[in-house]
Amino acid sequence: MELSKDTLTKIDEVIGRYPEKRSATLMVIHLVQDEQGCITDEAVEWIAEKLELQPVNIYEVVTFYPMIRREPWGKTHVRVCRTLPCALRGSYKTCRTLEEKLGVKEGHVSEDGEFSIEFMECLADCGKGPVVIVDEKTYEDVQGEAAEKFAEQVKNGTLAKDRNFTSYEDGLAKPRKKTVASKKKGARRK
């Protein structure tokens, strides 16, 4: 298995932070997956050797955590929350809409390798469901007609440019607009 110098350096740094190499297992797995896209049998063997463990010790971790992939995702990976608050607001229908529009069944990768969909437990944003994560961006309240438009934007690769859909992360990065009340407060301080 070939890894970049940068990843190899990061792996050595991570291992050095722990009193026992075994303790770095999950972090090393993440670093390998970030570069390779998934954890293959070859990767399991390599990680086991690097950490001076048996391959079964790596398989235990790989098969336990759902965020560790044995096969690569599509170029664009979509996760839909199915936990109760999102389900009550329509996440099952949202997932079906995304499957239809993107041409891929949940748990699979499209034939062209462009899209994959994962219907998963809590995405940690229960207040404004259904929640959908596209790659690493979180979108809230994706339901009904909006879900259809959302799916079209994902398919066309224009989601990031569409002002109707702002990810939670991008919303945090935008400067806040001053409200009338905050302008008055600022005026009183002078």
CNS distance restraints for C-alpha pairs under 8 A (distance, minus, plus):
assign (resid   1 and name CA) (resid  42 and name CA) 6.63 0.50 0.50
assign (resid   1 and name CA) (resid  43 and name CA) 6.74 0.50 0.50
assign (resid   1 and name CA) (resid  46 and name CA) 7.27 0.50 0.50
assign (resid   3 and name CA) (resid   7 and name CA) 6.32 0.50 0.50
assign (resid   3 and name CA) (resid   8 and name CA) 6.49 0.50 0.50
assign (resid   3 and name CA) (resid  32 and name CA) 7.74 0.50 0.50
assign (resid   3 and name CA) (resid  35 and name CA) 7.41 0.50 0.50
assign (resid   4 and name CA) (resid   8 and name CA) 6.27 0.50 0.50
assign (resid   5 and name CA) (resid   9 and name CA) 6.04 0.50 0.50
assign (resid   6 and name CA) (resid  10 and name CA) 6.26 0.50 0.50
assign (resid   7 and name CA) (resid  11 and name CA) 6.10 0.50 0.50
assign (resid   7 and name CA) (resid  31 and name CA) 6.71 0.50 0.50
assign (resid   7 and name CA) (resid  32 and name CA) 7.44 0.50 0.50
assign (resid   7 and name CA) (resid  35 and name CA) 7.51 0.50 0.50
assign (resid   8 and name CA) (resid  12 and name CA) 6.25 0.50 0.50
assign (resid   9 and name CA) (resid  13 and name CA) 6.21 0.50 0.50
assign (resid  10 and name CA) (resid  14 and name CA) 6.10 0.50 0.50
assign (resid  10 and name CA) (resid  31 and name CA) 7.72 0.50 0.50
assign (resid  11 and name CA) (resid  15 and name CA) 6.16 0.50 0.50
assign (resid  11 and name CA) (resid  28 and name CA) 5.88 0.50 0.50
assign (resid  11 and name CA) (resid  31 and name CA) 7.00 0.50 0.50
assign (resid  12 and name CA) (resid  16 and name CA) 6.20 0.50 0.50
assign (resid  13 and name CA) (resid  17 and name CA) 6.66 0.50 0.50
assign (resid  14 and name CA) (resid  18 and name CA) 7.34 0.50 0.50
assign (resid  14 and name CA) (resid  24 and name CA) 6.56 0.50 0.50
assign (resid  14 and name CA) (resid  27 and name CA) 7.14 0.50 0.50
assign (resid  14 and name CA) (resid  28 and name CA) 7.34 0.50 0.50
assign (resid  15 and name CA) (resid  20 and name CA) 7.99 0.50 0.50
assign (resid  15 and name CA) (resid  21 and name CA) 5.71 0.50 0.50
assign (resid  15 and name CA) (resid  23 and name CA) 7.94 0.50 0.50
assign (resid  15 and name CA) (resid  24 and name CA) 5.45 0.50 0.50
assign (resid  15 and name CA) (resid  28 and name CA) 7.84 0.50 0.50
assign (resid  16 and name CA) (resid  21 and name CA) 7.75 0.50 0.50
assign (resid  18 and name CA) (resid  23 and name CA) 6.18 0.50 0.50
assign (resid  18 and name CA) (resid  24 and name CA) 6.49 0.50 0.50
assign (resid  19 and name CA) (resid  23 and name CA) 7.59 0.50 0.50
assign (resid  20 and name CA) (resid  24 and name CA) 7.65 0.50 0.50
assign (resid  21 and name CA) (resid  25 and name CA) 7.42 0.50 0.50
assign (resid  21 and name CA) (resid  51 and name CA) 5.39 0.50 0.50
assign (resid  21 and name CA) (resid  52 and name CA) 7.50 0.50 0.50
assign (resid  22 and name CA) (resid  51 and name CA) 5.96 0.50 0.50
assign (resid  22 and name CA) (resid  52 and name CA) 7.74 0.50 0.50
assign (resid  22 and name CA) (resid  53 and name CA) 7.25 0.50 0.50
assign (resid  24 and name CA) (resid  28 and name CA) 6.06 0.50 0.50
assign (resid  24 and name CA) (resid  51 and name CA) 7.94 0.50 0.50
assign (resid  25 and name CA) (resid  29 and name CA) 6.16 0.50 0.50
assign (resid  25 and name CA) (resid  47 and name CA) 7.86 0.50 0.50
assign (resid  25 and name CA) (resid  51 and name CA) 7.36 0.50 0.50
assign (resid  25 and name CA) (resid  58 and name CA) 7.25 0.50 0.50
assign (resid  25 and name CA) (resid  61 and name CA) 7.97 0.50 0.50
assign (resid  26 and name CA) (resid  30 and name CA) 6.27 0.50 0.50
assign (resid  26 and name CA) (resid  61 and name CA) 7.17 0.50 0.50
assign (resid  27 and name CA) (resid  31 and name CA) 6.33 0.50 0.50
assign (resid  28 and name CA) (resid  32 and name CA) 6.22 0.50 0.50
assign (resid  28 and name CA) (resid  47 and name CA) 7.31 0.50 0.50
assign (resid  29 and name CA) (resid  33 and name CA) 6.05 0.50 0.50
assign (resid  29 and name CA) (resid  39 and name CA) 7.41 0.50 0.50
assign (resid  29 and name CA) (resid  47 and name CA) 7.34 0.50 0.50
assign (resid  29 and name CA) (resid  62 and name CA) 7.91 0.50 0.50
assign (resid  29 and name CA) (resid  68 and name CA) 7.99 0.50 0.50
assign (resid  30 and name CA) (resid  34 and name CA) 5.97 0.50 0.50
assign (resid  30 and name CA) (resid  68 and name CA) 7.59 0.50 0.50
assign (resid  31 and name CA) (resid  35 and name CA) 6.59 0.50 0.50
assign (resid  32 and name CA) (resid  36 and name CA) 5.92 0.50 0.50
assign (resid  32 and name CA) (resid  37 and name CA) 7.85 0.50 0.50
assign (resid  32 and name CA) (resid  38 and name CA) 7.67 0.50 0.50
assign (resid  32 and name CA) (resid  39 and name CA) 7.21 0.50 0.50
assign (resid  32 and name CA) (resid  43 and name CA) 7.53 0.50 0.50
assign (resid  33 and name CA) (resid  37 and name CA) 4.93 0.50 0.50
assign (resid  33 and name CA) (resid  38 and name CA) 4.71 0.50 0.50
assign (resid  33 and name CA) (resid  39 and name CA) 5.76 0.50 0.50
assign (resid  33 and name CA) (resid  68 and name CA) 7.54 0.50 0.50
assign (resid  33 and name CA) (resid  69 and name CA) 7.69 0.50 0.50
assign (resid  34 and name CA) (resid  38 and name CA) 7.57 0.50 0.50
assign (resid  37 and name CA) (resid  69 and name CA) 7.76 0.50 0.50
assign (resid  37 and name CA) (resid  71 and name CA) 7.61 0.50 0.50
assign (resid  37 and name CA) (resid  72 and name CA) 5.12 0.50 0.50
assign (resid  37 and name CA) (resid  73 and name CA) 7.21 0.50 0.50
assign (resid  38 and name CA) (resid  68 and name CA) 7.09 0.50 0.50
assign (resid  38 and name CA) (resid  69 and name CA) 4.92 0.50 0.50
assign (resid  38 and name CA) (resid  70 and name CA) 5.30 0.50 0.50
assign (resid  38 and name CA) (resid  71 and name CA) 5.37 0.50 0.50
assign (resid  38 and name CA) (resid  72 and name CA) 5.07 0.50 0.50
assign (resid  38 and name CA) (resid  73 and name CA) 7.98 0.50 0.50
assign (resid  39 and name CA) (resid  43 and name CA) 5.55 0.50 0.50
assign (resid  39 and name CA) (resid  44 and name CA) 6.62 0.50 0.50
assign (resid  39 and name CA) (resid  62 and name CA) 7.66 0.50 0.50
assign (resid  39 and name CA) (resid  68 and name CA) 7.23 0.50 0.50
assign (resid  39 and name CA) (resid  69 and name CA) 6.03 0.50 0.50
assign (resid  39 and name CA) (resid  70 and name CA) 5.02 0.50 0.50
assign (resid  39 and name CA) (resid  71 and name CA) 7.09 0.50 0.50
assign (resid  40 and name CA) (resid  44 and name CA) 6.32 0.50 0.50
assign (resid  40 and name CA) (resid  70 and name CA) 5.82 0.50 0.50
assign (resid  40 and name CA) (resid  71 and name CA) 7.28 0.50 0.50
assign (resid  41 and name CA) (resid  45 and name CA) 6.32 0.50 0.50
assign (resid  42 and name CA) (resid  46 and name CA) 6.20 0.50 0.50
assign (resid  43 and name CA) (resid  47 and name CA) 6.02 0.50 0.50
assign (resid  44 and name CA) (resid  48 and name CA) 6.07 0.50 0.50
assign (resid  44 and name CA) (resid  55 and name CA) 6.05 0.50 0.50
assign (resid  44 and name CA) (resid  58 and name CA) 6.03 0.50 0.50
assign (resid  44 and name CA) (resid  59 and name CA) 6.85 0.50 0.50
assign (resid  45 and name CA) (resid  49 and name CA) 6.22 0.50 0.50
assign (resid  45 and name CA) (resid  55 and name CA) 5.59 0.50 0.50
assign (resid  46 and name CA) (resid  50 and name CA) 6.12 0.50 0.50
assign (resid  47 and name CA) (resid  51 and name CA) 6.10 0.50 0.50
assign (resid  47 and name CA) (resid  55 and name CA) 7.91 0.50 0.50
assign (resid  47 and name CA) (resid  58 and name CA) 7.31 0.50 0.50
assign (resid  48 and name CA) (resid  52 and name CA) 5.80 0.50 0.50
assign (resid  48 and name CA) (resid  53 and name CA) 4.74 0.50 0.50
assign (resid  48 and name CA) (resid  54 and name CA) 5.58 0.50 0.50
assign (resid  48 and name CA) (resid  55 and name CA) 5.15 0.50 0.50
assign (resid  48 and name CA) (resid  57 and name CA) 7.43 0.50 0.50
assign (resid  48 and name CA) (resid  58 and name CA) 6.25 0.50 0.50
assign (resid  49 and name CA) (resid  53 and name CA) 6.14 0.50 0.50
assign (resid  49 and name CA) (resid  54 and name CA) 7.44 0.50 0.50
assign (resid  49 and name CA) (resid  55 and name CA) 7.91 0.50 0.50
assign (resid  53 and name CA) (resid  57 and name CA) 6.51 0.50 0.50
assign (resid  53 and name CA) (resid  58 and name CA) 7.78 0.50 0.50
assign (resid  54 and name CA) (resid  58 and name CA) 7.24 0.50 0.50
assign (resid  55 and name CA) (resid  59 and name CA) 6.27 0.50 0.50
assign (resid  56 and name CA) (resid  60 and name CA) 6.12 0.50 0.50
assign (resid  57 and name CA) (resid  61 and name CA) 6.92 0.50 0.50
assign (resid  58 and name CA) (resid  62 and name CA) 6.18 0.50 0.50
assign (resid  59 and name CA) (resid  63 and name CA) 5.88 0.50 0.50
assign (resid  60 and name CA) (resid  64 and name CA) 6.15 0.50 0.50
assign (resid  61 and name CA) (resid  65 and name CA) 6.47 0.50 0.50
assign (resid  62 and name CA) (resid  68 and name CA) 5.86 0.50 0.50
assign (resid  62 and name CA) (resid  69 and name CA) 7.62 0.50 0.50
assign (resid  62 and name CA) (resid  70 and name CA) 7.89 0.50 0.50
assign (resid  63 and name CA) (resid  68 and name CA) 7.56 0.50 0.50
assign (resid  69 and name CA) (resid  73 and name CA) 7.91 0.50 0.50
assign (resid  73 and name CA) (resid  77 and name CA) 6.22 0.50 0.50
assign (resid  73 and name CA) (resid 109 and name CA) 6.30 0.50 0.50
assign (resid  73 and name CA) (resid 113 and name CA) 7.81 0.50 0.50
assign (resid  73 and name CA) (resid 115 and name CA) 7.43 0.50 0.50
assign (resid  73 and name CA) (resid 116 and name CA) 5.79 0.50 0.50
assign (resid  74 and name CA) (resid 109 and name CA) 5.51 0.50 0.50
assign (resid  74 and name CA) (resid 110 and name CA) 7.05 0.50 0.50
assign (resid  74 and name CA) (resid 113 and name CA) 4.92 0.50 0.50
assign (resid  74 and name CA) (resid 114 and name CA) 4.89 0.50 0.50
assign (resid  74 and name CA) (resid 115 and name CA) 4.36 0.50 0.50
assign (resid  74 and name CA) (resid 116 and name CA) 4.79 0.50 0.50
assign (resid  75 and name CA) (resid 113 and name CA) 6.43 0.50 0.50
assign (resid  75 and name CA) (resid 114 and name CA) 4.81 0.50 0.50
assign (resid  75 and name CA) (resid 115 and name CA) 5.89 0.50 0.50
assign (resid  75 and name CA) (resid 116 and name CA) 7.75 0.50 0.50
assign (resid  76 and name CA) (resid 114 and name CA) 5.96 0.50 0.50
assign (resid  76 and name CA) (resid 115 and name CA) 4.93 0.50 0.50
assign (resid  76 and name CA) (resid 116 and name CA) 6.56 0.50 0.50
assign (resid  76 and name CA) (resid 134 and name CA) 6.94 0.50 0.50
assign (resid  76 and name CA) (resid 135 and name CA) 6.02 0.50 0.50
assign (resid  77 and name CA) (resid 115 and name CA) 5.79 0.50 0.50
assign (resid  77 and name CA) (resid 116 and name CA) 4.92 0.50 0.50
assign (resid  77 and name CA) (resid 117 and name CA) 6.01 0.50 0.50
assign (resid  77 and name CA) (resid 118 and name CA) 7.76 0.50 0.50
assign (resid  77 and name CA) (resid 134 and name CA) 5.80 0.50 0.50
assign (resid  77 and name CA) (resid 135 and name CA) 5.09 0.50 0.50
assign (resid  78 and name CA) (resid 115 and name CA) 7.48 0.50 0.50
assign (resid  78 and name CA) (resid 116 and name CA) 6.10 0.50 0.50
assign (resid  78 and name CA) (resid 117 and name CA) 4.74 0.50 0.50
assign (resid  78 and name CA) (resid 118 and name CA) 6.21 0.50 0.50
assign (resid  78 and name CA) (resid 132 and name CA) 6.92 0.50 0.50
assign (resid  78 and name CA) (resid 133 and name CA) 5.70 0.50 0.50
assign (resid  78 and name CA) (resid 134 and name CA) 4.56 0.50 0.50
assign (resid  78 and name CA) (resid 135 and name CA) 6.24 0.50 0.50
assign (resid  79 and name CA) (resid 117 and name CA) 5.75 0.50 0.50
assign (resid  79 and name CA) (resid 118 and name CA) 4.67 0.50 0.50
assign (resid  79 and name CA) (resid 119 and name CA) 5.79 0.50 0.50
assign (resid  79 and name CA) (resid 120 and name CA) 6.72 0.50 0.50
assign (resid  79 and name CA) (resid 132 and name CA) 5.59 0.50 0.50
assign (resid  79 and name CA) (resid 133 and name CA) 5.02 0.50 0.50
assign (resid  79 and name CA) (resid 134 and name CA) 6.47 0.50 0.50
assign (resid  80 and name CA) (resid  91 and name CA) 6.91 0.50 0.50
assign (resid  80 and name CA) (resid  94 and name CA) 7.85 0.50 0.50
assign (resid  80 and name CA) (resid  95 and name CA) 6.33 0.50 0.50
assign (resid  80 and name CA) (resid 117 and name CA) 7.58 0.50 0.50
assign (resid  80 and name CA) (resid 118 and name CA) 6.28 0.50 0.50
assign (resid  80 and name CA) (resid 119 and name CA) 4.86 0.50 0.50
assign (resid  80 and name CA) (resid 120 and name CA) 6.14 0.50 0.50
assign (resid  80 and name CA) (resid 123 and name CA) 7.99 0.50 0.50
assign (resid  80 and name CA) (resid 130 and name CA) 7.55 0.50 0.50
assign (resid  80 and name CA) (resid 131 and name CA) 6.16 0.50 0.50
assign (resid  80 and name CA) (resid 132 and name CA) 4.58 0.50 0.50
assign (resid  80 and name CA) (resid 133 and name CA) 6.54 0.50 0.50
assign (resid  81 and name CA) (resid  86 and name CA) 6.24 0.50 0.50
assign (resid  81 and name CA) (resid  87 and name CA) 7.63 0.50 0.50
assign (resid  81 and name CA) (resid  91 and name CA) 6.55 0.50 0.50
assign (resid  81 and name CA) (resid 119 and name CA) 6.03 0.50 0.50
assign (resid  81 and name CA) (resid 120 and name CA) 5.27 0.50 0.50
assign (resid  81 and name CA) (resid 121 and name CA) 5.66 0.50 0.50
assign (resid  81 and name CA) (resid 122 and name CA) 5.67 0.50 0.50
assign (resid  81 and name CA) (resid 123 and name CA) 5.80 0.50 0.50
assign (resid  81 and name CA) (resid 130 and name CA) 6.59 0.50 0.50
assign (resid  81 and name CA) (resid 131 and name CA) 5.65 0.50 0.50
assign (resid  81 and name CA) (resid 132 and name CA) 6.41 0.50 0.50
assign (resid  82 and name CA) (resid  86 and name CA) 5.93 0.50 0.50
assign (resid  82 and name CA) (resid  87 and name CA) 5.34 0.50 0.50
assign (resid  82 and name CA) (resid  91 and name CA) 5.99 0.50 0.50
assign (resid  82 and name CA) (resid  92 and name CA) 6.84 0.50 0.50
assign (resid  82 and name CA) (resid 119 and name CA) 6.25 0.50 0.50
assign (resid  82 and name CA) (resid 120 and name CA) 5.71 0.50 0.50
assign (resid  82 and name CA) (resid 121 and name CA) 5.55 0.50 0.50
assign (resid  82 and name CA) (resid 122 and name CA) 6.84 0.50 0.50
assign (resid  83 and name CA) (resid  87 and name CA) 5.87 0.50 0.50
assign (resid  83 and name CA) (resid 120 and name CA) 7.65 0.50 0.50
assign (resid  83 and name CA) (resid 121 and name CA) 5.32 0.50 0.50
assign (resid  83 and name CA) (resid 122 and name CA) 5.34 0.50 0.50
assign (resid  84 and name CA) (resid  88 and name CA) 5.95 0.50 0.50
assign (resid  85 and name CA) (resid  89 and name CA) 6.61 0.50 0.50
assign (resid  85 and name CA) (resid 126 and name CA) 5.84 0.50 0.50
assign (resid  85 and name CA) (resid 127 and name CA) 7.62 0.50 0.50
assign (resid  85 and name CA) (resid 129 and name CA) 6.71 0.50 0.50
assign (resid  85 and name CA) (resid 130 and name CA) 7.75 0.50 0.50
assign (resid  86 and name CA) (resid  90 and name CA) 6.40 0.50 0.50
assign (resid  86 and name CA) (resid  91 and name CA) 5.45 0.50 0.50
assign (resid  86 and name CA) (resid 126 and name CA) 6.63 0.50 0.50
assign (resid  86 and name CA) (resid 128 and name CA) 7.83 0.50 0.50
assign (resid  86 and name CA) (resid 129 and name CA) 4.56 0.50 0.50
assign (resid  86 and name CA) (resid 130 and name CA) 4.36 0.50 0.50
assign (resid  86 and name CA) (resid 131 and name CA) 6.69 0.50 0.50
assign (resid  87 and name CA) (resid  91 and name CA) 4.76 0.50 0.50
assign (resid  87 and name CA) (resid  92 and name CA) 6.13 0.50 0.50
assign (resid  87 and name CA) (resid 130 and name CA) 7.00 0.50 0.50
assign (resid  89 and name CA) (resid 129 and name CA) 6.22 0.50 0.50
assign (resid  89 and name CA) (resid 130 and name CA) 5.94 0.50 0.50
assign (resid  89 and name CA) (resid 143 and name CA) 7.57 0.50 0.50
assign (resid  90 and name CA) (resid  94 and name CA) 6.22 0.50 0.50
assign (resid  90 and name CA) (resid 130 and name CA) 6.32 0.50 0.50
assign (resid  90 and name CA) (resid 143 and name CA) 6.21 0.50 0.50
assign (resid  90 and name CA) (resid 144 and name CA) 7.84 0.50 0.50
assign (resid  91 and name CA) (resid  95 and name CA) 6.01 0.50 0.50
assign (resid  91 and name CA) (resid 129 and name CA) 7.53 0.50 0.50
assign (resid  91 and name CA) (resid 130 and name CA) 5.05 0.50 0.50
assign (resid  91 and name CA) (resid 131 and name CA) 7.55 0.50 0.50
assign (resid  91 and name CA) (resid 142 and name CA) 7.94 0.50 0.50
assign (resid  91 and name CA) (resid 143 and name CA) 7.10 0.50 0.50
assign (resid  92 and name CA) (resid  96 and name CA) 6.36 0.50 0.50
assign (resid  93 and name CA) (resid  97 and name CA) 6.12 0.50 0.50
assign (resid  93 and name CA) (resid 143 and name CA) 7.63 0.50 0.50
assign (resid  93 and name CA) (resid 144 and name CA) 7.91 0.50 0.50
assign (resid  94 and name CA) (resid  98 and name CA) 6.25 0.50 0.50
assign (resid  94 and name CA) (resid 130 and name CA) 7.62 0.50 0.50
assign (resid  94 and name CA) (resid 142 and name CA) 6.92 0.50 0.50
assign (resid  94 and name CA) (resid 143 and name CA) 5.67 0.50 0.50
assign (resid  94 and name CA) (resid 144 and name CA) 7.19 0.50 0.50
assign (resid  94 and name CA) (resid 147 and name CA) 5.93 0.50 0.50
assign (resid  95 and name CA) (resid  99 and name CA) 6.17 0.50 0.50
assign (resid  95 and name CA) (resid 106 and name CA) 7.73 0.50 0.50
assign (resid  95 and name CA) (resid 119 and name CA) 7.16 0.50 0.50
assign (resid  96 and name CA) (resid 100 and name CA) 6.20 0.50 0.50
assign (resid  97 and name CA) (resid 101 and name CA) 6.12 0.50 0.50
assign (resid  97 and name CA) (resid 147 and name CA) 6.88 0.50 0.50
assign (resid  97 and name CA) (resid 148 and name CA) 6.37 0.50 0.50
assign (resid  97 and name CA) (resid 151 and name CA) 7.33 0.50 0.50
assign (resid  98 and name CA) (resid 102 and name CA) 5.74 0.50 0.50
assign (resid  98 and name CA) (resid 103 and name CA) 7.94 0.50 0.50
assign (resid  98 and name CA) (resid 147 and name CA) 7.55 0.50 0.50
assign (resid  98 and name CA) (resid 148 and name CA) 7.44 0.50 0.50
assign (resid  98 and name CA) (resid 151 and name CA) 5.53 0.50 0.50
assign (resid  99 and name CA) (resid 103 and name CA) 5.61 0.50 0.50
assign (resid  99 and name CA) (resid 104 and name CA) 5.08 0.50 0.50
assign (resid  99 and name CA) (resid 105 and name CA) 5.36 0.50 0.50
assign (resid  99 and name CA) (resid 106 and name CA) 6.64 0.50 0.50
assign (resid  99 and name CA) (resid 117 and name CA) 7.37 0.50 0.50
assign (resid 100 and name CA) (resid 104 and name CA) 6.96 0.50 0.50
assign (resid 100 and name CA) (resid 105 and name CA) 7.99 0.50 0.50
assign (resid 101 and name CA) (resid 148 and name CA) 7.59 0.50 0.50
assign (resid 101 and name CA) (resid 151 and name CA) 6.05 0.50 0.50
assign (resid 101 and name CA) (resid 152 and name CA) 6.78 0.50 0.50
assign (resid 101 and name CA) (resid 155 and name CA) 7.44 0.50 0.50
assign (resid 102 and name CA) (resid 110 and name CA) 7.95 0.50 0.50
assign (resid 102 and name CA) (resid 115 and name CA) 6.84 0.50 0.50
assign (resid 102 and name CA) (resid 151 and name CA) 6.96 0.50 0.50
assign (resid 102 and name CA) (resid 152 and name CA) 7.99 0.50 0.50
assign (resid 102 and name CA) (resid 155 and name CA) 6.04 0.50 0.50
assign (resid 103 and name CA) (resid 110 and name CA) 6.50 0.50 0.50
assign (resid 104 and name CA) (resid 108 and name CA) 6.52 0.50 0.50
assign (resid 104 and name CA) (resid 109 and name CA) 6.30 0.50 0.50
assign (resid 104 and name CA) (resid 110 and name CA) 4.90 0.50 0.50
assign (resid 104 and name CA) (resid 111 and name CA) 7.95 0.50 0.50
assign (resid 104 and name CA) (resid 115 and name CA) 6.97 0.50 0.50
assign (resid 104 and name CA) (resid 116 and name CA) 6.59 0.50 0.50
assign (resid 104 and name CA) (resid 117 and name CA) 7.15 0.50 0.50
assign (resid 105 and name CA) (resid 109 and name CA) 7.54 0.50 0.50
assign (resid 105 and name CA) (resid 110 and name CA) 7.74 0.50 0.50
assign (resid 105 and name CA) (resid 116 and name CA) 7.81 0.50 0.50
assign (resid 105 and name CA) (resid 117 and name CA) 6.88 0.50 0.50
assign (resid 106 and name CA) (resid 116 and name CA) 7.18 0.50 0.50
assign (resid 106 and name CA) (resid 117 and name CA) 4.79 0.50 0.50
assign (resid 106 and name CA) (resid 118 and name CA) 5.44 0.50 0.50
assign (resid 106 and name CA) (resid 119 and name CA) 6.39 0.50 0.50
assign (resid 107 and name CA) (resid 116 and name CA) 7.04 0.50 0.50
assign (resid 107 and name CA) (resid 117 and name CA) 5.75 0.50 0.50
assign (resid 107 and name CA) (resid 118 and name CA) 5.20 0.50 0.50
assign (resid 107 and name CA) (resid 119 and name CA) 7.27 0.50 0.50
assign (resid 108 and name CA) (resid 116 and name CA) 5.66 0.50 0.50
assign (resid 108 and name CA) (resid 117 and name CA) 6.46 0.50 0.50
assign (resid 108 and name CA) (resid 118 and name CA) 7.79 0.50 0.50
assign (resid 109 and name CA) (resid 113 and name CA) 5.90 0.50 0.50
assign (resid 109 and name CA) (resid 114 and name CA) 7.44 0.50 0.50
assign (resid 109 and name CA) (resid 115 and name CA) 5.73 0.50 0.50
assign (resid 109 and name CA) (resid 116 and name CA) 4.33 0.50 0.50
assign (resid 109 and name CA) (resid 117 and name CA) 7.20 0.50 0.50
assign (resid 110 and name CA) (resid 114 and name CA) 6.15 0.50 0.50
assign (resid 110 and name CA) (resid 115 and name CA) 5.37 0.50 0.50
assign (resid 110 and name CA) (resid 116 and name CA) 6.19 0.50 0.50
assign (resid 122 and name CA) (resid 126 and name CA) 7.76 0.50 0.50
assign (resid 123 and name CA) (resid 131 and name CA) 7.05 0.50 0.50
assign (resid 125 and name CA) (resid 129 and name CA) 7.03 0.50 0.50
assign (resid 125 and name CA) (resid 131 and name CA) 6.84 0.50 0.50
assign (resid 125 and name CA) (resid 140 and name CA) 7.90 0.50 0.50
assign (resid 126 and name CA) (resid 131 and name CA) 7.81 0.50 0.50
assign (resid 128 and name CA) (resid 140 and name CA) 5.51 0.50 0.50
assign (resid 128 and name CA) (resid 141 and name CA) 5.39 0.50 0.50
assign (resid 129 and name CA) (resid 140 and name CA) 5.60 0.50 0.50
assign (resid 129 and name CA) (resid 141 and name CA) 4.74 0.50 0.50
assign (resid 129 and name CA) (resid 142 and name CA) 6.99 0.50 0.50
assign (resid 130 and name CA) (resid 140 and name CA) 6.11 0.50 0.50
assign (resid 130 and name CA) (resid 141 and name CA) 4.95 0.50 0.50
assign (resid 130 and name CA) (resid 142 and name CA) 5.41 0.50 0.50
assign (resid 130 and name CA) (resid 143 and name CA) 6.51 0.50 0.50
assign (resid 131 and name CA) (resid 138 and name CA) 7.00 0.50 0.50
assign (resid 131 and name CA) (resid 139 and name CA) 5.73 0.50 0.50
assign (resid 131 and name CA) (resid 140 and name CA) 4.66 0.50 0.50
assign (resid 131 and name CA) (resid 141 and name CA) 6.09 0.50 0.50
assign (resid 131 and name CA) (resid 142 and name CA) 6.35 0.50 0.50
assign (resid 132 and name CA) (resid 138 and name CA) 5.95 0.50 0.50
assign (resid 132 and name CA) (resid 139 and name CA) 5.21 0.50 0.50
assign (resid 132 and name CA) (resid 140 and name CA) 6.53 0.50 0.50
assign (resid 132 and name CA) (resid 142 and name CA) 6.87 0.50 0.50
assign (resid 133 and name CA) (resid 137 and name CA) 5.36 0.50 0.50
assign (resid 133 and name CA) (resid 138 and name CA) 4.37 0.50 0.50
assign (resid 133 and name CA) (resid 139 and name CA) 5.97 0.50 0.50
assign (resid 134 and name CA) (resid 138 and name CA) 6.59 0.50 0.50
assign (resid 134 and name CA) (resid 139 and name CA) 7.77 0.50 0.50
assign (resid 137 and name CA) (resid 167 and name CA) 5.66 0.50 0.50
assign (resid 137 and name CA) (resid 168 and name CA) 7.01 0.50 0.50
assign (resid 137 and name CA) (resid 169 and name CA) 6.39 0.50 0.50
assign (resid 138 and name CA) (resid 167 and name CA) 5.12 0.50 0.50
assign (resid 138 and name CA) (resid 168 and name CA) 5.36 0.50 0.50
assign (resid 138 and name CA) (resid 169 and name CA) 6.76 0.50 0.50
assign (resid 139 and name CA) (resid 165 and name CA) 7.22 0.50 0.50
assign (resid 139 and name CA) (resid 166 and name CA) 6.83 0.50 0.50
assign (resid 139 and name CA) (resid 167 and name CA) 4.79 0.50 0.50
assign (resid 139 and name CA) (resid 168 and name CA) 6.02 0.50 0.50
assign (resid 140 and name CA) (resid 167 and name CA) 7.53 0.50 0.50
assign (resid 140 and name CA) (resid 168 and name CA) 7.42 0.50 0.50
assign (resid 142 and name CA) (resid 146 and name CA) 6.03 0.50 0.50
assign (resid 142 and name CA) (resid 147 and name CA) 5.05 0.50 0.50
assign (resid 142 and name CA) (resid 150 and name CA) 7.36 0.50 0.50
assign (resid 143 and name CA) (resid 147 and name CA) 4.64 0.50 0.50
assign (resid 143 and name CA) (resid 148 and name CA) 7.96 0.50 0.50
assign (resid 144 and name CA) (resid 148 and name CA) 6.95 0.50 0.50
assign (resid 145 and name CA) (resid 149 and name CA) 6.47 0.50 0.50
assign (resid 146 and name CA) (resid 150 and name CA) 5.87 0.50 0.50
assign (resid 147 and name CA) (resid 151 and name CA) 6.03 0.50 0.50
assign (resid 148 and name CA) (resid 152 and name CA) 6.35 0.50 0.50
assign (resid 149 and name CA) (resid 153 and name CA) 6.29 0.50 0.50
assign (resid 150 and name CA) (resid 154 and name CA) 6.27 0.50 0.50
assign (resid 150 and name CA) (resid 159 and name CA) 7.17 0.50 0.50
assign (resid 150 and name CA) (resid 165 and name CA) 7.45 0.50 0.50
assign (resid 151 and name CA) (resid 155 and name CA) 6.08 0.50 0.50
assign (resid 152 and name CA) (resid 156 and name CA) 6.07 0.50 0.50
assign (resid 153 and name CA) (resid 157 and name CA) 5.92 0.50 0.50
assign (resid 153 and name CA) (resid 158 and name CA) 5.03 0.50 0.50
assign (resid 153 and name CA) (resid 159 and name CA) 4.64 0.50 0.50
assign (resid 153 and name CA) (resid 162 and name CA) 7.62 0.50 0.50
assign (resid 154 and name CA) (resid 158 and name CA) 6.37 0.50 0.50
assign (resid 154 and name CA) (resid 159 and name CA) 5.38 0.50 0.50
assign (resid 158 and name CA) (resid 162 and name CA) 6.44 0.50 0.50
assign (resid 159 and name CA) (resid 165 and name CA) 6.94 0.50 0.50
assign (resid 160 and name CA) (resid 165 and name CA) 7.60 0.50 0.50
assign (resid 160 and name CA) (resid 166 and name CA) 7.37 0.50 0.50
assign (resid 162 and name CA) (resid 166 and name CA) 7.50 0.50 0.50
assign (resid 166 and name CA) (resid 170 and name CA) 6.37 0.50 0.50
assign (resid 166 and name CA) (resid 171 and name CA) 6.28 0.50 0.50
assign (resid 167 and name CA) (resid 171 and name CA) 6.09 0.50 0.50
assign (resid 168 and name CA) (resid 172 and name CA) 6.39 0.50 0.50
assign (resid 169 and name CA) (resid 173 and name CA) 6.53 0.50 0.50
assign (resid 170 and name CA) (resid 174 and name CA) 6.53 0.50 0.50
assign (resid 178 and name CA) (resid 182 and name CA) 5.97 0.50 0.50
assign (resid 178 and name CA) (resid 183 and name CA) 6.36 0.50 0.50
assign (resid 179 and name CA) (resid 183 and name CA) 6.23 0.50 0.50
assign (resid 180 and name CA) (resid 184 and name CA) 6.30 0.50 0.50
assign (resid 181 and name CA) (resid 185 and name CA) 6.29 0.50 0.50
assign (resid 182 and name CA) (resid 186 and name CA) 6.17 0.50 0.50
assign (resid 183 and name CA) (resid 187 and name CA) 6.21 0.50 0.50
assign (resid 184 and name CA) (resid 188 and name CA) 6.31 0.50 0.50
assign (resid 185 and name CA) (resid 189 and name CA) 6.57 0.50 0.50
assign (resid 186 and name CA) (resid 190 and name CA) 7.01 0.50 0.50
